[in-house]
Amino acid sequence: MNPQVSFTLHGRNPDVLTCIANLSNDEVFTPPEFANRMLDTLEAAWAANHKGANLWTNSTVRFLDPCTKSGVFLREITNRLTKGLATEFPDLEKRVDHILTRQVFGIGITEITSLLARRSVYCSKHANGKHSIAKSFANDAGNIWFERTEHRWVNGKCKYCGASVETLDRGEHLETHAYSLIHTDDIKALVAGMFGGNMQFDVIIGNPPYQMTGGGGGSNDSPIYHLFVRQAMQLEPRFLSMVIPSRWMAGGRGLGEFRAEFLGDPRVRTLVDYENAKDVFPTVGIGGGACYFLWDRDNPGLCECTYYRNGTTIGPHPRTINEFDVFVRDKRAVDILNKVVAAGEQPFEEIVSGDTPFGLATNFSDYALDVVLKDGAVRLYANVGTKRIQGAMARSTITKNAHLIDVWKVFLPVAGSGRERERSGVDIVLSPPILGEPRSVCTQTYLVAGPLRSKIEASSVESYLHTRLARFLVSLRKPAQHVFSSMYRWVPVQSWDRTWTDADLYKKYGIQEDEIMFIESMIRPMGESDE
């Protein structure tokens, strides 16, 4: 027996795959412990569907990681199969060779990750090298495929992933980041060309790249993880499991269609959701959390949902996950939401403006500070950094929503809380609103609620948005820091003739004591220090 085999398949401390640095916040290495958590979920589902059979004793099952980086999924699958197939293949070297050549397959996302994955799985960057623990490969790549793929530029953007030609058309010596799985019109033909025409995978599992960076690495980058999920489903494995950001549940640029498809698919049988992504990736910040799912091709049904929040495990609960147009992460919130929605009232969303309500960008600077309004000028509300400021500007500059200038209104900060709930378990959700008097406007830093007929109405709206219940309802549709009009959809319009309190609202909607405790455990009071 090759001594290298024995060394590779036994536990080592430290595990090198726990030590390597991530490529970026978009291409995140999966910790071995978390990969094994996903494999445990897969193992249980396989047993449930196969009369208790052990997945790891089946020598015919084929596994594919279609976006392999460190090779951790393939390595841990190999370790499990090596133990499970000991009876069928008593000779360790033959057993390992069978697993690596017949059962375990990967697609590298870049050249460097394909080499890293081969090193993790084969103990050699060359699958047919002298140090490789696989003995039957005739080529360097083995079953971990990588070839340079090019973007398809159309009007300056890639037709497949949306990358910009300015950012990623970088010449032959740099990576294209044109991930092969999502840069094709025929995924089955592509995979057949990689691994052979008769290849059918039983299990697809992995951690895809999350977004196609446009240079800034921020919220303007386009998500692409859903493209990997869709392509993997097209390959029709028995099981599909991927770890992805949780932002898709209620937001994400261009993810509305994917969200509807995913929530409406009864083959999504397990969803494990972590509000704080550091519970999955300790060294990486991912706003909105992270989750993994298990899709079961042949056994549609309810989805077992588990939610991890601030050290508390909620679930698993069997749920119909398409109850609403977005996914309500915490099952305890659903009953409260149903009580409010059942009233059938006008959504607050309908009196909230769209982005950049007066056509003034965040960095608009053509105004004077702290001056008395004169000569038809209007009051401007803006932010400089994190500081709220007021100024005066020419009315003639306003290009949008002129009907909102000379009325009472409420300015709603677009920037809400970021990761406050991840850190402390409670959240403010919204930054404090501002009363907008007649002859006032705002920059893109704010949305506008209005028009309102009087200061009394504006003050009533302001009091309402200070309540925990209103902010709780916003939080159910708010996946990250910024707050847009659609996130007010479940907040009902009230009569704007009083100062609203939570006591009033709890009584109106029949919110019970245990539900009140739950809301107030999540949403903290709003104070002056929150401005």
TIMAR-531470 format. One record per residue: residue in one letter; x, y, z of N, C-alpha, C in turn. Coordinates in steps of 0.02 Angstrom, whole numbers, plus 50000, padded with zeros to 5 digits. Layout:
residues N
AXYZXYZXYZ
...
***
This chain:
residues 531
M500434994050000500005000050000500445006250000
N500255011049961500615017349958500555020950025
P501125022350060501085025750124500765032650119
Q500795035850060500475042350052499725041950061
V499425036150041498705035250050498525035450123
S498895031750163498745031550234498795038350266
F499295042150247499395048850275498815053550255
T498595052950192498085057450168497425056250200
L497245050250214496575048650235496485048550310
H496995050050348496925050550420496905057850441
G496595059050498496525065950522497195069150536
R497225075650522497845079250535497675085650571
N498115087950612497995094050650498625098450647
P498605104450622497995107550596497835105350525
D497205105950507496985104650438497155110750396
V497525109850344497745115550304497155119450276
L496595116050263496025119550234495665123950284
T495845123650348495575128350397496025134450402
C496595134350370497105139650379497175144350320
I496975142150260497095146250201496635152250200
A496895157750172496505163950168496025163550110
N495455167050116494965167150063495225171150004
L494995169349944495185173049884494905180149887
S494275180749909493935187149915493285185749952
N492885191049963492235189949993491745186849943
D491935186349880491505183449829491655175949819
E492285174149827492495167249816492775164749883
V492315162049924492465160549994492595153150003
F493145151450035493285144450050492815141950105
T492595135850098492135132750146492545129350201
P492435131050265492775127450319492595120050318
P493075115650331492925108450331492345106550377
E492315109650436491775107950483491095109350452
F491035114950416490395116650387490235112150328
A490745110450288490635105750233490355099150259
N490625096950316490375090750345489675091350373
R489485097350395488795098450417488325097450358
M488505100050300488085099150241488075091850220
L488635088350225488655081250207488245077050255
D488215079050318487785075550366487045076150346
T486845082150324486155083250302486005078950241
L486475078650194486405074450135486345067150155
E486775064850200486775057950222486095055950251
A485815060350293485175058850324484615058450272
A484625062950223484115062850171484175056650127
W484775054650112484875048550072484595042550110
A484745042050174484495036450214483725036450216
A483435042350223482705042750227482375040550162
N482715041650106482435039950040482625032950017
H483075029650053483325023050031483295017950087
K482745018150125482605013150177483185012350226
G483475018050244484005018050294484695016450268
A484775015850203485425014050174485945019450188
N486565017250195487125021750208487405024150141
L487365030650128487615033450066488335031550053
W488745031350106489465030650097489675023450086
T489195018750084489355011850067489145010249995
N488935015249958488715014249889489275016149841
S489525011349806490105012449762489915014849693
T489265016049681489055018349615488835025649614
V488765028749673488525035649677489075040349651
R488865045149610489335050049583489205056949613
F489735060349631489705066849663490065072049620
L489775078049616490085083449579490075089749621
D490655092949627490695099749652490815104149591
P490315107849568490385111549505490725118349512
C490955119949572491275126449583491815125649637
T492235120649627492705118949680493265124049685
K493445125449747493985130249761494545126649799
S494425125249862494935121749901494905114249892
G494355111649866494265104449860493995101249923
V493745105249970493555102550035492975097650030
F492475099149988491905094549982492135087849953
L492535088149901492775081949870493215077949917
R493625081449955494065078050003493665074550057
E493165078150085492775075250140492325069650115
I492065070150054491685064650024492135058550016
T492745059649991493225054149983493375050850049
N493475054750101493605051850168493025047450190
R492415049750181491835045850203491755039450161
L491845040050096491795034050054492345029050070
T492935031650086493495027150102493335022850162
K492995025650211492785021650269492195017150251
G491725019750213491115015950200491195010150152
L491695010550108491785005250057492325000150076
A492525000150140493064995750161492884988450151
T492264986650160492064979550152492064977650079
E491814981950035491784980249964492474980449932
F492904984849955493584985449928494084984949986
P494274978950007494724978250064495404981550054
D495644981549992496304984549978496224992249975
L496544995750020496455003050027496645006749963
E497205004749932497415008349872496925007549815
K496645001549806496155000449754495505004049771
R495335004149835494725007549856494765015049840
V495315018149859495405025249847495425026749772
D495755022449734495795023549662495095023149631
H494685018449654494005017949629493605024249645
I493655026649706493275032649727493475038649685
L494125039649677494365045749643494265045549568
T494265039649539494185039249466493465038049444
R493035035349488492355033549468491805037549504
Q491965040549561491425043349602491475050849616
V492065053649616492155060549640492405064949583
F492035070449569492175074749512492125082049534
G492505086349501492475093449517492615097749456
I492375103949459492525109049408492835114949444
G493465116449429493815121949460493545128549436
I493525133549481493275140049459493835144449429
T494455143049448495035146349418495585141249412
E496105143049377496665138349370496985136849438
I497075142049479497405140949543496985136649590
T496325137549589495915133449633495865126249608
S495915125249543495915118349518496545114749541
L497105118249542497735115249567497685113849642
L497395118649678497305117749750496845111849765
A496305111349727495835105849738496165099049723
R496545098749669496895092349654497385090649709
R497715095749736498185094449791497825091849852
S497225094649865496835092349923496575085349915
V496365083649854496025077249842496515071749822
Y496975073349777497435068249751498125068349785
C498235073349828498895074449859499425076349807
S499205078849751499655080849698499275085449650
K499605090649627499265094949578499205091549511
H499565086049502499505081949442499165075449461
A498565074249435498185068249454498555061849436
N498985062149384499365056249363500105056649384
G500245061149431500935061849454501155056249501
K501795056049516502055050549556501825050849629
H501615056749652501375057349720500615056749726
S500275056149670499545055749672499325049249703
I498795049549744498525043449775498025039949728
A497875043149671497485039849619497975036849569
K497855030649548498355027049506498125025549435
S497505027549418497245025549352497135031449305
F497315037449325497215043149280497765043349227
A497555045349166498035045949111498185053249096
N497915057949136498035064949122498145068749187
D498395074849181498555078949240497935080949280
A497385082249246496805085049279496415079949320
G496435073649299496015068649332495285070349322
N494905070149376494195071849373494045078849399
I494565082949406494465089849427494645094249367
W494125096249332494195099349266494285106849273
F494725109549232494755116849222495045118349154
E494705122649118494975125649057494755132949056
R495195137049030495035144249027494395145248985
T493935149149013493315150748979493285158248969
E493005160448914492965167548899492245170148909
H492195176448926491545179748929491285180748858
R490625181548852490315183148789490065190348793
W490435194948764490275202048773489725204248726
V489215207448755488675210348716488535217248745
N488665222448704488565229348727488935230748792
G489545228348796489975229848853489875225548914
K489395220748912489265216348968489275209048945
C489465204548991489435197448974488715195248975
K488495191748923487795189648918487615184448970
Y488115181148998487975175849047487995178249119
C488495182149138488585183949208488525191449222
G488485195649170488415202749179489055206549194
A489625203149192490265206649204490375211949151
S490735217249171490865222649124491515221349086
V491525223249023492115222348982492695226349009
E492555232149039493095236349066493455232949124
T493085229049162493375226049222493725219449208
L493435215249165493685208349160493935206349091
D493955211049043494285209548980495015211648988
R495415207249019496065209349046496665206149011
G496545202748956497105199648921497185192348940
E497665189048907497745181848912498105179448976
H498425183949011498845181749067498495182349135
L497885184849137497515185349200496885181149195
E496645178949253496025175049255495445179049227
T495005175649191494415179049163493835179149214
H493835174549262493265173649307492615172549268
A492695169449210492115167249171491995159949190
Y491615158949243491525152249271491155147849222
S491455142049207491215137949151490495135749160
L490295134049221489625131349231489075136149209
I489195142649216488675147449200488805151249135
H489315149149098489455152449034489335147548977
T488725145148974488535140448921487785140648913
D487555139148852486845138648839486605131448846
D487065126648852486875119648856487315116248909
I487085116448971487495113949026487605106449021
K487125102648996487215095448991487745093648940
A487755097248884488265096048833488955097948860
L488985103448898489625105548926489905100248973
V489495097749018489725092749066489895086249032
A489515084448980489685078448942490375079048910
G490535085048885491195086048857491755085748908
M491595087748970492105087549023492245080349046
F491705076549057491795070149093491545064049055
G491255065048996491005059348959490255059848948
G490025057348891489345058248871488825054848914
N489005049648949488515045848988488515047749062
M488815053349078488895055249149488245057949177
Q488015054949231487435057449269487635057549342
F487585063449373487795064249442487205063149489
D487325059449542486815058249593486785064049642
V487365066949657487405072349707487825078049678
I487555084049680487945090149665487975094249728
I488565096149748488645099849811489215104849804
G489145110749834489685115549829489515122349858
N489985126949848489945133749874490135138349816
P489645140949778489805144749718490075151649734
P490405154949685490555162049692489905165949701
Y489935171349740489325174749759489125180549714
Q489615184249688489435189849646489995191249596
M489795194449542490285196249491490505203349506
T491095204049533491335210549555491425215249497
G491165221249506491245226349454491805231149470
G492175229749524492735234049541492695236749611
G492085237949635492005240949701491905235849756
G491665230049737491555224949787490975226349833
G490525230849814489985232849858489315230749832
S488795234749853488115232849837487945233449763
N488375236849724488235237349653488465231349613
D488815226649645489035220649611488445215949599
S488465212249545487895208049526487965201149556
P487445198749591487475191949617487475186849561
I487845181449570487855176049520487755169149550
Y487705168649616487645162049646487005158549624
H486475162349611485855159249588485925156049519
L486395158549479486515155549414486815148649420
F487245147649470487515141049484486965136249507
V486525138749549485975134549574485535132249515
R485365136949472484935135249415485275130149368
Q485905131249353486265126649309486325119749339
A486455119449404486505112949438485845109249435
M485285112749444484635109549439484515106849369
Q484775110349318484695107949249485045101249237
L485535099649278485885093249272485495087549304
E484965089149339484495084249367484825079049412
P485215081149461485485076249509484925073749554
R485045068449590484555066349640484525071349697
F485115073849717485155078849770485615084549749
L485415090549771485825096449760485865100249825
S486475102149845486565106049907487095111249894
M486925117649910487405123049902487345127849961
V487895131049978487895136350029487935142949992
I487465147450007487415153749971487225159250020
P487315165650002487075171050046486325170750055
S486085172850114485365172750128484995178750099
R485355183350068485045189450044484495188149993
W484535182549957484035181049906483335180549937
M483285179150001482635177750032482165183750029
A482445189750031482025195650031482275201249986
G482835200349953483105205849913483615203149864
G484115207449850484635205549803484485208049733
R484965211249703484865214149637484715208749585
G484145209349553483955204749499483765197749522
L483605196949586483475190149612482725188649620
G482295193249599481575192149608481325185849574
E481525184749513481305178849475481575172449507
F482215172549526482505166749559482145165249625
R482015170449664481685169449728481005166149719
A480615168449670479965165449657480035158149636
E480515156649594480625149749572480815145249631
F481285147749671481555143749725481025142449778
L480665147749798480165146949850479575142649826
G479455142549761478915138649734479095131549716
D479715129549729479945122849710479875118049769
P479415113349768479315108849825479875103749835
R480365103849789480935099249797481465102149844
V481395108449863481825111349915481585108649982
R481935103750009481685100050067482015101950133
T482605105150129482945107450190483225114350176
L483135118850225483425125650221483685127350290
V484345128250294484675129850358484975136750351
D484745141350392484865148550383485225151350444
Y485775154950432486165158050485486135165650477
E485825168950526485765176150521486445179550519
N486915176950558487595179550558488035174950517
A488275177350460488675173150415489315170750447
K489545174050501490155171750534490065165050569
D489435162850578489315156150602489485150950550
V489545153150487489735148650432490455150050411
F490595156450399491255158650376491545163450427
P491925161150476492135165350532492545171450513
T492875171250456493325176650438493055181350384
V492415180350365492135184250310491485187450331
G491385193750313490755197150326490295196950266
I489705194050274489215193650220488565196550247
G488385202550226487785205750251487165201650236
G486745200750287486125197050277486175189650294
G486775187250311486845180250332486985175550274
A486995169050291487135163750242486685157850257
C486595153550207486165147750217486415142050172
Y486185136150187486265130650138485595127050132
F485505123850075484885120450061485025113450034
L484525109250038484555102650006483935101849962
W484055100749899483535099849848483505092449831
D482915089549836482815082349827482365081249766
R482655079149712482305078649647481685074349650
D481715068749685481185063649680480685063649737
N480765068249785480335068149844480105075149863
P479645077949825479395084649842478995084449907
G478955090149941478575090450003478725096850040
L478545097050104478695102850146479445103550156
C479655109550172480365110950183480505111350257
E480995107650281481215107950350481665114050358
C481415119150394481785125450400482065126250470
T482715127850472483055129150535483385135950530
Y483305139950583483555146850583483985147750645
Y484605149950634485075151250689485125158750698
R484955161050758484955168250772485225169550842
N485795172950846486065175250910486105169650962
G486365163850941486455158350987485845154150998
T485285155850966484665152050974484515148350909
T484295142050916484095138050859483335137850856
I483045140150801482325140050792482175134650740
G481845129250761481685123850716482095117650732
P482075112750686481775113250619481015113050621
H480715117050576479995117450567479825115450495
P479365110750486479135109350417478695115150393
R478875118050336478525124050314478395123850239
T477875127350219477765129150149478125135750139
I478655135850101479085141750101478865147250053
N478335146050015478095151249969477445154449995
E477385155050061476795158450089476745165650067
F477325168850058477355175950040477835176749981
D477875182849955478325184049899479055184349920
V479185185049984479865184250011479825179150067
F480405176650088480425171450139480495174550208
V480025173050252480065175350321480495170350359
R481085172450380481595167850405481405164550471
D481085168250515480915165750582480185163650583
K480065157250595479385154550595478945158250645
R479225160650699478835164050751478535170650725
A478825173450674478575179750647477975178750602
V477865172750577477345171650527476655172950556
D476525170450617475855171450647475715178850659
I476215182550680476125189750690475975193150624
L476365191550573476265194550507475565193050481
N475335186850489474675185050464474125189150497
K474205190650562473715194850596473675201850566
V474245204650550474255211450522473995211350450
V474225206650410474015206350340473275205050334
A472995201250381472285199450378471835205550382
A472085211150408471675217150414471535220350346
G471935218550295471815220850227471875228350217
E472325231550253472405238850249472895240850194
Q472865247150176473315249850124474035249150147
P474475246850104475185246350122475515253250126
F475915254250177476295260450184476745261550124
E476945256250092477365256550032477065261349980
E476395261749977476065265649925476125273149936
I476335275249995476435282450006477185284050013
V477615279349996478335280349999478615281149929
S479035286049920479325287449854479825282049834
G480025282449771480575278249748481255281349766
D481775278249742482455280549754482565287449724
T482985291449757483165298249735482535302449722
P482145303649774481465306449764481445313149729
F481945317449737481935324049705482475324649651
G482765319049632483275319149580483955321649602
L484065322049669484685324749696485105318949723
A485695317849695486125312449716486385313549787
T486635308349817486895308749885487455314049890
N487855314549838488415319249840488235326249812
F487605327649805487385334249782487675339649829
S487955344949800488295349949841488115357149825
D487635358149781487465365049761486955368049809
Y487165369149871486735372049922487155376049970
A486815380150010487165384150062486935381650130
L487395381450178487245378950245486955384350290
D486475382350330486235386550386486075393750366
V485665394350315485455401050295484695401350295
V484425407250302483715408250301483465407650229
L482905404250221482635403450154482395410150126
K482585411550064482365417750032482385416849957
D482065421449922482075421449849481845414749820
G481325411649853481055405449826481475399249839
A481985399649881482405393849896482005388749937
V482245382649938481935377349977482445374450025
R482185371550080482615368350130482845361550104
L483485360150110483765353650089483975349650151
Y483765343350153483995338650204484465333750170
A485065333150198485575328850168486015326050223
N486465321650203486975319050248487665320350219
V488115322350263488815322850245489175317750289
G489395312350258489645306650298489065303750338
T489145303450403488605300850446488215306550479
K488385312850463488075318550496487495321350454
R486925322350487486355325350455486445332950452
I486315335750394486395343050386485775345950352
Q485685352550360485165356250325485485361950286
G485205363450230485455369050191484885372150151
A485055376850109484575380150065484815379549993
M484345378449947484525377549877483975380449832
A484135381349769483665384149721483115379149704
R482495381349706481935377049687482005374649615
S482275378749571482315377149500482735370949485
T483145368949534483575363049524483185356549528
I482595356649560482215350549572481925347949506
T482035341549492481825338549429481295333049437
K481155331049500480675325649512480215327449570
N479605324749567479135325049623479035332149650
A478935336849604478825343749625478215344449670
H477725339749664477125340149704477255338849778
L477855336249795478015334849864478395340549898
I478555345749861478975351149889478575355149940
D477975357349924477615362249964477095359050011
V477205352950029476745349550075477135346650134
W476765344650185477085340950240477235333850217
K477765331150244477995324450225478465321950280
V478705315850273479195313050319479765310250278
F480385312150295480975309550262481195303150297
L481275297950257481445291250282482155289550263
P482625288950310483315287350292483365280650256
V483725280650201483835274450163484295269750201
A484785272550236485255268450274484945266650342
G484755260350349484515257850413485095254850451
S484935250350496485465246950533485815242050487
G486445240750499486825236050459486815229150490
R487325227550530487375220850560487265221050635
E486855225850656486735226650728486435220350758
R485945217350723485625211450751486115205550753
E486565205150704487055199850705487515200250766
R487665206450786488135207350842487795206750910
S487185209550916486875209950982486235206050990
G485945203950935485315200350939484715204750933
V484785211350940484235216050932484415221050878
D483905224550853484005228650793483565234850798
I483805240350771483385246350766483015246550699
V483275243050648482985242250582483005248750541
L482665254050566482635260450531483005265750571
S483345270250536483585276250570483005281050580
P483035285450630482465289750645482265294050585
P481605294550573481355298850519481395306150537
I481295310550487481325317750497480685320850470
L480385325350509479805329050484480035333650427
G479675333350372479825337650315479285342950307
E479465349150322478985354650318478885356750245
P478365360650230478295363450163478925367450144
R479065367350079479675370450051480305366650075
S480265360050074480855355950092480925350150044
V481545348250033481715342549989482295338750022
C482515333349989483065329250017483475326349961
T484055324049979484485320449931484295313149930
Q484675309349892484575302049884484665298349951
T484915301750001485015298650067484345296650098
Y483805299550074483145298450103482635296450051
L482105293050073481485292350036480985297250067
V480405298050035479905302750060479245299050069
A478945299850128478265297450141477795303450137
G477335303250090476875308850081476515308450015
P476125313549997476045319850034475585318950095
L475705323150146475305323150207474995330050214
R474405330250245473995336350243474175341550296
S474545339350348474675344050403475275341550444
K475505345950488476035344050534475785338550581
I475135338750597474865333450641474935326650607
E474765326250543474835319950507475575317850503
A476015322450487476725320850482476995318450549
S476795321550603477015319450670476735312650687
S476125311150665475835304550677476225299150641
V476405300450578476825295650540477495294650575
E477785300150596478435299650631478375295250693
S477845296150733477755292150793477665284750775
Y477305283550721477175276650699477815272950682
L478265276350648478885273150627479375272350685
H479225275550742479615274250802479395267850837
T478795265250821478555259350857478945253250838
R478975248650885479335242450871478965238150820
L478295238150823477925233850776478035236050705
A477995242550691478105244850622478805242950598
R479295243950640479985242250620480085234650615
F479745230850656479755223550651479495221350583
L478955224250560478665222450496479125224250438
V479485229850444479985231550394480545226450394
S480765224350453481335219750459481225213150423
L480595211050416480445204650384480585204750310
R480635210850280480785211550209481465214850197
K481855215650248482475219450244483075214750252
P483405212850197483945207950202484625210850222
A484705217450214485355220550228485235227550255
Q485715232050246485685238550278485165243250248
H485135243650182484735248850150483995247050150
V483595252350155482865251750159482545255150099
F482195251250059481865253950000481105253450008
S480735256449963480015257049972479665250249979
S479905245149943479575238549946479615235350015
M480085237650056480155234750122479625237250171
Y479235242250149478675244650190478015241250170
R478045236050129477435233050101476975230150155
W477265227250208476865224150260476705228850318
V476915235150311476745240250361476095243550339
P475555242850376474925245750353474875253250367
V474535256850323474375263850334473875264350392
Q473975269250436473525270450492473145276950481
S472715278650527472405285250527472905289950560
W473075295250525473615299650548473335305550590
D473005303650644472695308650686472885308050760
R473415304250773473615303050842474355301450846
T474615301250906475285298750918475235291250930
W475535287350886475475280050890475975277150940
T475755272150976476185268351022476115260951007
D476595257151032476555249951022475945247051058
A475775249851114475185247351150474565247851106
D474485253551072473925254451026473925249050972
L474495247950943474545243350886474465236150908
Y474755234350965474675227450990473935225951001
K473575230651030472865229751043472475229250977
K472635233650930472265233750867472325227150829
Y472925224150829473035218150789473015211750830
G472835212150893472765206050933473425202550946
I473955206350954474615203350968474635201051040
Q474785194651050474765191651117475425192951155
E475405191551220475965193251263476615189751241
D476575183351223477175179951201477435182751136
E476985185151092477185188151030477505195051042
I477225198651090477525205151109478235204151134
M478325199151177478995197751203479475196051146
F479235192251097479655190451040479845196651000
I479355200950983479505207150946480015211350983
E479915212251048480345216651086481015213551102
S481085206951092481745203851097482155205051034
M481825206850979482155207950915482265215250899
I481795219550919481795226550899481885230950961
R482395235050962482515239151020482175245951012
P482075249651067481775256351062482215260951020
M481905265850989482265270850949482365277150991
G482985279550994483135285451033483495290650994
E483625296451026483965301950993484675300050971
S484985295651008485675293650992485725289650928
D485145287550901485155283550840485195287750777
E485165294350783485205298550723485895298250692
***
